[in-house]
Amino acid sequence: MASKKLNVPDETMSRKDPEKFFQIVEKLGEGSYGSVWKAINKATGIPVAIKRIAVDNDLEDMEKEINFMKQCKSNYIITYHCSFRKDNEIWIVMEYCGAGSVCDAMKITTKTLSEEQIAVVSKDVLQGLAYLHSVRKIHRDIKAGNILLNNMGESKLADFGVSGQLSDTMAKRQTVIGTPFWMAPEVIQEVGYDYKADIWSYGITCIEMAEGKPPLFNVHPMRVIFMIPNPTRPPPKLSEPERWSNEFNDFLAKCLTRKPEQRPSADELLKHPFITRARGHNLLVPLIDEQDIIIGEKGREAALGLESREEESDSETDSDASGGDMGTVRPLKPRSMARDDEDDEEEEYDSGTMVITDNNQYDTMVVNNNNDDGDTGTMRPTNNNNNNHKKPFVPAYMDQFQKKDNTSNNNKFEHLTLDELVKKLDEIEKEKDQQIATIMEKYNITKQSLSSVLEEKKAVR
């Protein structure tokens, strides 16, 4: 077993001190479930990745993730080694992928992937999904941030904190879980879903790899939740499909088929021409090498922007409508030079529930309802009253926005109607934009003045 090879305890959540076995080297990144660190096994010199999660998070969810990873035996899935409980943290020791996530590679190099590179990644990911689905497991959070690369350009699926297992008695999940921009329509609609939800999410991920961001990127995530299931809305596609091959466009169209029963499986997609013509892993090596150079010059945390994020979070006093920091991904300049005109397009869709806002970061949404066996419910299904008036579709998990909180200022808005709330949100968004514009104007004036003085001093020197 991998744990014996590493010469570490075999038991789950060992109480032994993990620092007796591992030397922490550097932080690799942060996610919704904790931070990830590179470490070296002191006995063998083998590098590993250690995911550190605060115990005040749901311990049951951590145990599920660990058990999920222990059961996975595939070259396309990150290997689990062992786990520890140290002070107020759980340390999960996993296989180390030196190149980090596809998302991080794009962020650090400020480049998106070429079509040929996407095909290579897709072949690995689909084989990983085919394995998961064959053992009746769903990942439920497929995105570029959860696809890791090793230094040879091989891709592996990671981060199973929200994964689920399909039992023989319950063929479809009822839990609303994942990251809003990548969610399949059937997941949001709470009509039950199966492994085909992963296929939709991967189609969105392909667009993310091609353009640096998922569709609807500039729309508030809570509004996105109402837009994705809208049957009158065409399926997502590349911003400029004519810049890409027919095979890639067809592959995406099949992944992003609205009806899950018509959506192909991972095994079927592996036979698609876009995948069968995929070349070798060495196509990813130049991107990995460029990333390594930048990390060598700046350091990993600076290259990823983790240092600036920490400074920003320290200076923040209020959360925005999205609930604060929502992830690590930021918009990039895609190879395809895709347009940033989503705002104009989305204004045509009126859900009557959410407003558009700038959103260049995302995170995983984890909301369970009480129908999901084995999961701790955090939201209640919306009560149905005997009202003949037709009401707009409102997912049950939106109940979270109506909970009373005596410690906040939410109560003063409870008397407002839905339309009044939307109008109020529009008003504060406009106010926010005005304040940002004022700050940027002052910043540009000061910057210009400083730059002028700097140039004068340089000229004198």
C-alpha positions in Angstrom: 0.0 0.0 0.0 1.1 3.6 -0.6 1.0 4.4 3.2 3.6 1.6 3.9 5.8 2.9 1.0 5.8 6.2 2.7 6.6 4.6 6.1 3.7 6.3 7.9 0.8 5.1 10.1 -1.9 3.1 8.3 -4.8 4.0 10.5 -7.3 6.8 9.5 -6.8 10.1 11.4 -3.9 8.9 13.4 -3.2 10.8 16.6 0.5 10.7 16.0 2.2 14.0 15.2 2.4 14.3 11.4 5.4 16.6 11.6 7.4 13.6 12.9 6.9 12.1 9.4 6.7 15.1 7.1 8.6 18.3 6.6 6.4 21.2 5.4 7.9 22.9 2.4 5.4 25.5 1.1 1.8 26.4 0.7 0.4 25.2 -2.7 -3.0 26.8 -2.5 -6.3 27.4 -0.6 -9.7 26.0 -1.3 -13.2 25.9 0.2 -12.2 23.0 2.4 -8.8 24.2 3.7 -5.2 24.8 2.6 -2.9 22.5 0.7 0.8 22.2 1.4 3.8 20.5 -0.2 5.7 18.4 2.2 8.6 15.8 2.1 8.4 12.4 3.8 11.4 12.5 6.2 12.1 8.8 5.9 11.8 8.3 2.1 12.3 11.8 0.7 9.1 11.4 -1.3 7.2 14.6 -1.9 3.5 14.7 -0.9 0.6 17.1 -0.7 -1.1 17.7 2.6 -4.5 19.1 2.9 -5.1 20.7 6.2 -8.7 21.3 7.4 -9.9 23.0 10.5 -11.8 20.6 12.9 -14.5 23.2 13.3 -15.6 22.1 9.8 -17.9 19.1 9.6 -15.8 16.1 10.7 -18.3 13.7 9.1 -17.7 15.4 5.7 -13.9 15.0 6.2 -14.3 11.3 7.0 -16.4 10.9 3.8 -13.7 12.5 1.7 -11.0 10.3 3.2 -13.1 7.1 2.8 -13.9 8.2 -0.8 -10.2 8.7 -1.6 -9.2 5.4 0.0 -11.5 3.5 -2.2 -10.3 5.0 -5.4 -7.7 3.1 -7.3 -6.9 4.7 -10.6 -4.0 6.4 -12.4 -6.4 9.3 -13.1 -7.4 9.9 -9.5 -5.2 11.5 -6.8 -3.8 8.7 -4.5 -4.6 8.9 -0.8 -1.8 8.0 1.5 -2.8 8.5 5.1 -4.4 11.1 7.5 -3.7 12.6 10.9 -5.5 14.7 13.5 -3.3 17.4 14.9 -4.6 19.9 17.4 -7.6 21.5 15.7 -6.7 20.3 12.2 -7.1 17.2 10.1 -4.1 16.5 7.8 -4.9 14.4 4.7 -1.7 13.2 3.0 -2.1 12.7 -0.8 -0.1 12.2 -3.9 1.8 15.3 -4.9 1.3 16.8 -8.4 4.1 19.2 -8.9 2.5 21.4 -11.5 -0.6 22.1 -9.4 -4.1 22.6 -10.8 -5.0 23.6 -14.4 -6.6 26.6 -12.9 -3.5 27.7 -11.1 -1.4 27.1 -14.2 -3.6 29.4 -16.2 -3.7 32.0 -13.5 0.1 32.1 -13.0 1.0 32.2 -16.7 -2.1 34.3 -17.6 -2.6 32.0 -20.5 -5.5 29.7 -21.4 -5.0 26.2 -22.9 -4.9 25.6 -26.6 -7.4 23.2 -28.2 -4.7 20.5 -28.5 -3.9 20.9 -24.8 -7.5 20.7 -23.8 -7.9 17.5 -25.7 -5.0 15.9 -23.8 -6.4 17.0 -20.4 -9.9 15.8 -21.5 -8.7 12.3 -22.3 -7.3 11.9 -18.8 -10.2 13.5 -17.1 -12.7 11.4 -19.0 -10.8 8.2 -18.0 -10.9 9.3 -14.4 -14.7 10.0 -14.6 -15.2 6.7 -16.4 -13.5 4.9 -13.5 -15.5 6.9 -10.9 -18.8 6.3 -12.6 -18.0 2.5 -13.1 -17.7 2.2 -9.3 -21.0 4.2 -8.9 -19.4 7.4 -7.6 -20.0 11.0 -8.6 -17.4 13.7 -8.2 -19.9 16.6 -8.2 -17.4 19.4 -8.4 -15.5 19.1 -11.7 -13.7 22.3 -12.6 -10.2 23.4 -13.6 -9.3 24.0 -10.0 -9.9 20.3 -9.2 -7.8 18.9 -12.1 -4.2 18.5 -11.0 -1.1 18.2 -13.3 2.1 16.4 -12.6 5.4 17.5 -14.1 4.9 15.1 -17.1 1.7 16.8 -18.1 -0.6 14.0 -16.8 -4.0 15.1 -15.4 -5.6 13.7 -12.2 -8.9 14.4 -10.6 -8.8 15.8 -7.0 -10.8 17.3 -4.2 -13.5 14.9 -3.3 -14.9 16.9 -0.4 -18.3 17.1 -2.1 -18.3 13.7 -3.9 -21.1 11.3 -3.6 -21.7 7.6 -4.0 -24.6 6.1 -6.0 -26.1 3.2 -4.1 -28.2 0.4 -5.6 -31.3 1.7 -3.7 -30.8 5.3 -4.6 -29.8 5.8 -8.2 -30.0 9.5 -8.2 -28.7 12.1 -5.8 -30.9 14.9 -4.3 -28.2 17.1 -2.8 -27.6 20.5 -4.4 -23.9 20.6 -4.3 -21.0 21.9 -6.4 -19.9 25.3 -7.8 -22.7 27.4 -9.3 -21.2 28.2 -12.7 -20.4 24.5 -13.3 -23.7 23.0 -12.0 -25.8 20.9 -14.3 -29.4 22.0 -14.8 -30.8 18.9 -13.1 -28.6 19.5 -10.0 -30.0 22.9 -9.5 -33.6 21.9 -10.2 -33.4 19.3 -7.4 -35.1 16.7 -9.6 -32.5 14.1 -8.9 -29.3 13.5 -10.9 -26.7 10.8 -11.6 -23.2 10.7 -13.0 -24.2 12.6 -16.1 -24.0 15.8 -14.0 -20.2 15.4 -14.0 -20.3 15.4 -17.8 -22.1 18.8 -17.9 -19.6 20.2 -15.4 -16.7 19.0 -17.5 -18.2 20.7 -20.6 -18.2 23.9 -18.6 -14.6 23.2 -17.5 -13.5 22.9 -21.2 -14.9 26.4 -21.9 -13.1 27.6 -18.7 -9.8 26.1 -20.0 -10.4 27.6 -23.5 -11.4 31.1 -22.4 -10.1 31.4 -18.8 -13.6 31.6 -17.2 -16.8 29.7 -17.3 -20.0 31.0 -19.1 -22.0 33.6 -17.2 -18.8 34.6 -15.4 -20.0 38.2 -15.0 -23.3 37.3 -13.5 -23.9 37.0 -9.8 -23.7 33.3 -8.7 -27.1 33.4 -7.1 -28.7 34.7 -10.3 -26.8 32.0 -12.3 -28.6 29.4 -10.3 -31.9 30.6 -11.8 -30.5 31.0 -15.3 -28.8 27.6 -15.9 -32.1 25.5 -15.5 -34.1 27.8 -17.8 -35.2 25.5 -20.6 -35.6 28.4 -23.1 -32.0 29.4 -22.7 -29.6 27.8 -25.2 -26.9 25.5 -23.8 -23.5 27.2 -23.1 -21.0 27.4 -25.9 -17.7 29.0 -26.7 -17.9 32.8 -27.1 -16.4 32.6 -30.6 -17.0 29.0 -31.8 -15.7 29.8 -35.3 -12.2 30.1 -33.8 -12.3 26.4 -32.7 -12.5 23.2 -34.6 -15.8 21.5 -35.5 -14.8 18.5 -33.4 -14.3 20.6 -30.2 -17.5 22.5 -30.7 -19.4 19.2 -31.2 -17.7 17.7 -28.2 -18.9 20.6 -26.0 -22.4 20.4 -27.5 -22.6 16.8 -26.4 -21.3 17.4 -22.9 -23.7 20.3 -22.5 -26.8 18.6 -23.6 -29.6 19.8 -21.4 -31.4 16.5 -21.0 -29.2 14.2 -18.9 -30.7 11.0 -20.5 -29.4 12.3 -23.9 -26.0 13.4 -22.6 -23.3 10.8 -23.4 -21.3 9.0 -20.7 -17.6 9.4 -20.2 -17.0 6.0 -21.9 -18.9 7.3 -25.0 -17.1 10.6 -25.0 -13.7 8.8 -25.0 -14.6 7.6 -28.5 -15.3 11.1 -29.8 -13.0 12.4 -32.5 -11.9 15.3 -30.3 -10.5 12.8 -27.8 -9.3 10.0 -30.1 -7.0 12.5 -32.0 -5.5 13.8 -28.7 -1.7 13.9 -28.7 0.8 13.2 -25.9 1.1 14.7 -22.4 4.3 16.5 -23.5 2.0 19.2 -25.0 1.4 20.5 -21.4 5.1 20.6 -20.5 5.8 24.1 -22.0 2.9 25.6 -19.9 4.2 23.8 -16.8 7.8 25.0 -17.5 6.6 28.6 -17.9 4.7 28.3 -14.7 7.8 27.0 -12.9 9.9 29.9 -14.1 7.4 32.4 -12.8 7.1 30.6 -9.5 10.9 30.6 -9.3 11.0 34.4 -9.7 8.1 35.4 -7.5 7.5 32.5 -5.2 4.3 30.3 -5.4 2.1 32.4 -3.0 2.9 35.7 -4.8 2.5 34.0 -8.2 -1.0 32.8 -7.2 -1.9 36.1 -5.6 -2.4 34.5 -2.2 -0.4 37.2 -0.4 -2.5 40.1 -1.9 -5.7 38.2 -1.1 -4.7 37.9 2.5 -4.0 41.7 2.6 -7.4 42.4 1.0 -9.3 40.2 3.4 -7.6 41.9 6.3 -8.8 45.3 5.1 -12.3 44.3 4.2 -15.0 45.5 6.6 -18.2 44.4 4.8 -19.1 41.4 2.6 -20.7 42.0 -0.8 -23.9 40.3 -2.0 -21.9 37.2 -2.9 -21.0 36.5 0.7 -17.3 37.5 0.7 -14.3 35.8 -0.9 -15.5 33.2 -3.4 -12.4 31.5 -4.6 -9.1 31.8 -6.4 -9.8 32.1 -10.1 -9.5 35.4 -11.9 -10.3 36.4 -15.5 -7.5 35.8 -18.0 -6.8 36.9 -21.5 -7.8 33.8 -23.5 -6.0 32.6 -26.6 -9.3 32.8 -28.4 -9.6 36.6 -27.5 -13.2 35.9 -26.5 -15.5 38.9 -25.9 -16.4 40.1 -22.5 -19.9 40.9 -23.4 -21.8 38.6 -21.1 -23.3 41.6 -19.3 -25.1 42.8 -22.4 -26.3 39.3 -23.1 -27.6 38.5 -19.7 -29.6 41.7 -19.4 -32.0 40.1 -21.9 -32.8 37.4 -19.4 -35.1 38.5 -16.6 -35.3 36.0 -13.8 -36.9 38.5 -11.5 -34.8 37.2 -8.7 -31.1 38.2 -9.0 -29.1 41.1 -10.3 -25.9 41.2 -12.3 -22.7 42.0 -10.4 -19.0 41.7 -11.1 -17.9 38.3 -10.0 -14.4 37.1 -10.8 -14.0 34.5 -8.2 -15.9 31.4 -7.4 -16.3 28.7 -4.7 -18.0 25.5 -4.1 -21.7 25.5 -3.0 -22.6 22.8 -0.5 -26.2 22.7 0.4 -28.0 19.5 1.4 -31.6 18.8 1.7 -33.1 16.3 4.1 -34.0 13.9 1.3 -30.3 12.9 0.8 -29.7 9.8 2.8 -26.6 9.9 4.9 -26.0 13.7 4.5 -26.6 16.2 7.2 -29.3 18.6 5.9 -28.6 22.2 6.2 -31.6 23.6 4.3 -35.2 22.8 4.4 -37.4 22.2 1.2 -39.6 25.2 0.5 -43.1 24.7 2.0 -45.9 24.4 -0.5 -49.0 26.2 0.5 -52.4 25.9 -1.2 -52.1 28.9 -3.5 -53.6 28.9 -6.9 -51.3 31.7 -8.1 -48.4 30.6 -10.2 -45.1 31.2 -8.4 -41.7 31.5 -10.0 -39.3 28.6 -9.6 -37.4 29.0 -6.4 -35.0 26.2 -5.4 -35.4 24.9 -1.8 -31.9 25.9 -0.9 -32.8 29.6 -1.4 -34.5 29.2 2.0 -31.1 30.2 3.4 -31.6 33.8 2.3 -34.8 34.0 4.2 -33.5 32.8 7.6 -33.8 35.2 10.4 -30.6 36.5 12.0 -31.0 38.8 14.9 -27.3 39.6 14.9 -27.5 41.1 11.4 -29.3 43.8 9.5 -31.3 41.3 7.4 -34.5 41.8 9.5 -35.2 45.3 8.2 -35.6 43.9 4.7 -38.0 41.1 5.6 -41.1 43.1 4.8 -39.9 43.8 1.2 -41.4 41.9 -1.7 -39.3 39.9 -4.1 -39.4 42.7 -6.7 -38.6 45.3 -4.1 -35.6 43.2 -3.0 -34.3 43.0 -6.5 -34.7 46.8 -6.9 -32.9 47.3 -3.7 -30.0 45.1 -4.8 -29.8 47.0 -8.1 -29.5 50.2 -6.1 -26.7 49.0 -3.9 -24.9 47.6 -7.0 -25.0 51.0 -8.7 -23.8 52.6 -5.5 -20.9 50.2 -5.3 -19.9 50.9 -8.9 -20.0 54.6 -8.2 -17.8 54.3 -5.1 -15.4 52.1 -7.0 -15.2 54.6 -9.9 -14.5 57.4 -7.4 -11.7 55.4 -5.7 -10.2 54.4 -9.1 -10.2 58.1 -10.3 -8.3 59.1 -7.1 -5.9 56.2 -7.5 -5.2 57.1 -11.2 -4.6 60.7 -10.4 -2.2 59.9 -7.6 -0.5 57.2 -9.6 0.1 59.6 -12.5 1.5 62.2 -10.2 3.9 59.7 -8.6 4.9 58.3 -12.0 5.8 61.8 -13.3 8.0 62.6 -10.2 9.6 59.1 -10.6 10.5 59.7 -14.2 11.9 63.2 -13.4 14.1 61.7 -10.7 15.3 58.9 -13.0 16.1 61.5 -15.7 18.2 63.6 -13.2 20.1 60.5 -12.0 
